[in-house]
């Protein structure tokens, strides 16, 4: 009677040693320690863009409401208080200084320096621009929202 030796499927397979697993975890933790601060600073600098996008969304909403309701709507930007609101009937939205500083130009300026942007029932607007800027270190980053009076659209440009 002949005996044959059979090998199991797992006999030649080798797993990772504990030392190899610890080494991989060490490499990952060093990489995260190097990259982590960069990710955090990017998230903070994203506040400026987020502010521009939120303000643009408010402008687009004003345009849609003016068309749907057949009534003129007004968005007021107040650079002195770094805030904006809709008229009629909206709470004032204050923009924190770390999220950008507002400045505005348009055809309708109130005595307090507030700028009105009017949205008409035919889908057009009064035109103008809002600038949101922030200085980080020595660099100035700014987003400009431009209201096209004929098209009624609001576009965002980034300036550096």
C-alpha positions as CSV (number, residue, x, y, z in Angstrom):
1,X,0.0,0.0,0.0
2,X,1.4,3.3,-1.1
3,X,0.9,6.4,0.8
4,X,0.7,9.7,-0.9
5,X,1.1,12.9,0.9
6,X,-1.4,15.5,0.1
7,X,-1.0,19.2,0.9
8,X,-3.8,21.3,1.9
9,X,-4.6,24.4,-0.1
10,X,-3.5,26.6,2.8
11,X,-0.2,24.9,3.6
12,X,1.8,27.2,1.3
13,X,-0.1,30.3,1.9
14,X,1.4,32.7,4.3
15,X,-0.3,35.6,6.2
16,X,1.0,38.9,7.3
17,X,3.0,39.0,10.4
18,X,2.2,41.2,13.3
19,X,5.3,43.3,12.6
20,X,4.1,43.9,9.0
21,X,0.7,45.1,10.2
22,X,2.2,47.5,12.7
23,X,4.5,48.9,10.1
24,X,1.6,49.6,7.7
25,X,-0.4,51.3,10.4
26,X,2.7,53.4,11.3
27,X,3.1,54.5,7.7
28,X,-0.6,55.4,7.4
29,X,-0.5,57.4,10.6
30,X,2.6,59.4,9.5
31,X,0.9,60.1,6.1
32,X,-2.3,61.4,7.9
33,X,-0.2,63.5,10.2
34,X,1.5,65.2,7.2
35,X,-1.7,65.6,5.1
36,X,-4.2,66.4,7.9
37,X,-3.3,70.1,8.5
38,X,-3.6,70.7,4.7
39,X,-7.1,69.2,4.6
40,X,-8.1,71.3,7.5
41,X,-6.9,74.6,6.0
42,X,-8.7,73.7,2.7
43,X,-11.9,73.3,4.6
44,X,-11.6,76.7,6.2
45,X,-10.7,78.4,3.0
46,X,-13.8,76.8,1.5
47,X,-16.0,79.2,3.6
48,X,-15.4,82.0,1.1
49,X,-16.7,80.0,-1.8
50,X,-19.6,78.7,0.2
51,X,-20.6,82.2,1.1
52,X,-20.5,83.2,-2.6
53,X,-22.6,80.1,-3.6
54,X,-25.2,80.8,-0.8
55,X,-25.5,84.5,-1.9
56,X,-25.9,83.4,-5.5
57,X,-28.6,80.9,-4.5
58,X,-30.5,83.7,-2.7
59,X,-30.3,85.8,-5.8
60,X,-31.6,83.0,-8.0
61,X,-34.4,82.4,-5.5
62,X,-35.3,86.1,-5.7
63,X,-35.5,85.9,-9.5
64,X,-37.7,82.8,-9.5
65,X,-40.1,84.3,-6.9
66,X,-40.4,87.5,-8.8
67,X,-41.4,85.6,-11.9
68,X,-43.7,83.2,-10.2
69,X,-45.5,85.9,-8.1
70,X,-45.4,88.6,-10.7
71,X,-44.0,91.0,-8.1
72,X,-40.7,92.8,-7.8
73,X,-38.4,91.5,-5.1
74,X,-35.4,93.2,-3.5
75,X,-32.2,91.7,-2.1
76,X,-30.3,94.1,0.2
77,X,-26.6,93.8,0.8
78,X,-25.2,95.8,3.8
79,X,-21.4,96.0,3.6
80,X,-21.1,97.8,7.0
81,X,-22.8,95.0,8.9
82,X,-21.5,92.3,6.5
83,X,-25.0,91.0,6.0
84,X,-27.8,90.6,3.5
85,X,-31.6,90.0,3.5
86,X,-34.6,89.7,1.2
87,X,-37.4,92.2,1.2
88,X,-40.2,91.9,2.0
89,X,-40.0,89.6,5.0
90,X,-36.7,87.9,5.5
91,X,-34.4,87.6,8.5
92,X,-31.0,89.3,8.1
93,X,-28.2,86.8,7.3
94,X,-24.9,87.9,8.8
95,X,-21.7,86.6,7.2
96,X,-19.0,85.9,9.7
97,X,-15.7,87.7,9.0
98,X,-13.9,84.4,8.6
99,X,-16.3,83.6,5.8
100,X,-15.5,86.7,3.8
101,X,-16.1,90.5,3.8
102,X,-18.9,91.8,1.6
103,X,-18.8,94.9,-0.6
104,X,-21.4,95.8,-3.3
105,X,-22.0,98.1,-6.2
106,X,-25.4,98.7,-7.9
107,X,-27.7,101.4,-9.2
108,X,-29.8,101.6,-6.0
109,X,-27.8,102.6,-2.9
110,X,-29.5,103.6,0.4
111,X,-28.3,106.3,2.7
112,X,-26.8,103.8,5.1
113,X,-24.6,102.4,2.3
114,X,-26.8,99.4,1.7
115,X,-27.1,98.3,-1.9
116,X,-30.5,97.1,-3.3
117,X,-30.6,94.5,-6.1
118,X,-34.1,94.4,-7.7
119,X,-35.5,91.4,-9.4
120,X,-38.4,92.0,-11.8
121,X,-41.3,89.8,-12.9
122,X,-40.0,89.5,-16.4
123,X,-36.9,87.6,-15.1
124,X,-34.4,90.5,-15.4
125,X,-32.8,92.4,-12.5
126,X,-31.2,95.8,-11.8
127,X,-27.7,94.6,-12.3
128,X,-24.6,95.1,-10.2
129,X,-22.0,93.1,-8.3
130,X,-21.2,91.8,-4.9
131,X,-17.6,91.1,-3.9
132,X,-16.7,88.7,-1.2
133,X,-13.1,88.8,-0.1
134,X,-10.8,87.3,2.5
135,X,-7.1,87.9,3.3
136,X,-5.1,84.8,4.4
137,X,-1.5,85.5,5.2
138,X,-0.4,87.8,2.4
139,X,-2.8,86.5,-0.2
140,X,-6.1,88.1,-1.0
141,X,-8.8,85.8,-2.4
142,X,-12.1,87.2,-3.7
143,X,-15.2,86.0,-5.4
144,X,-17.3,88.4,-7.4
145,X,-21.0,87.8,-8.1
146,X,-22.1,89.6,-11.2
147,X,-25.8,90.2,-11.8
148,X,-26.5,90.5,-15.6
149,X,-29.5,92.9,-15.9
150,X,-30.7,91.6,-19.3
151,X,-30.3,87.9,-18.8
152,X,-31.3,88.0,-15.1
153,X,-28.5,85.6,-14.2
154,X,-26.0,85.7,-11.4
155,X,-22.5,84.4,-12.1
156,X,-19.5,83.8,-9.8
157,X,-15.9,84.7,-10.7
158,X,-12.9,84.0,-8.6
159,X,-10.1,86.6,-8.3
160,X,-6.7,86.1,-6.8
